Amino acid sequence: MRTLALILLIIGGINWLLVGLFQIDVVGALFGGTYTALARTVYVIVGLAALYALTLFPVVNRRVEEA
């Protein structure tokens, strides 16, 4: 689950980078437009992965303290 969340966050981050630099929305382009149901579903899944990633802070902090 953590790996999947990380992959989705990387995809979302790269998409936002491309939107910010070149005004290219890769997710929207791949799924027929920014406001299609499929593209919006992808955005929601990436957002849920980000919310899940918030729960990983204690895990990261614990590992840093152990090192």
N, C-alpha and C positions, 0 to 999 in steps of 0.2 A: 504493500500500500504506500509506503514512504517513497519507494522508487517511482511508482506511477505518479504520485503527487509532484515529485521533483521533475520528471519528464514534462508533465503538463505545465508546470511553472516556467520551465525553460522555453517551451513552445510559446506560451503567452508572452514572456519577456521579449523573445525575438520578434514576435509579431508587433508588439508595442514599439520596439526599436525601429522597425521598418516603417511603421505608421509615423513616428516622430521625425525620422530623417527624410523619408522619401514619399510620405503620404500613400504608402502601399499597404493595404490590409490583406495579408496573405490568406487568413482564415476566411474572410469575406469573399476573396477571389476564388478560393477553392470550392466554396460551398454555395455559390450562386448569388452573392451579395451580402452585405453586412446585416441586413434586416430579415434575411430568410430564416425560417424555423430551424434549419440545420445549423447555420452559422451561430445563431443565438444559443442553440443547445451547446455548441462547442464553447462559447464564451462562458456559459453558466458552469460547465464542467471545470473549466480552467479556474473560474472564481471559487468554486467549491474546493478545488485542490489548494488554492491559496489559503482559504479558511482552515483547512485541515493542517496546513503547514504551520499555522500559528500554534498548534498544539505541540509542535516539535521543539519549541524553545527550551522546555525543561530538560529534554533529552540532550540537546546540544550543550546546555550549561553544565549538566552532570558530567559529560565527557570532558569538557574543558577543565573542570575542577579536578578530575581524576588524573589528568596529564601532568 
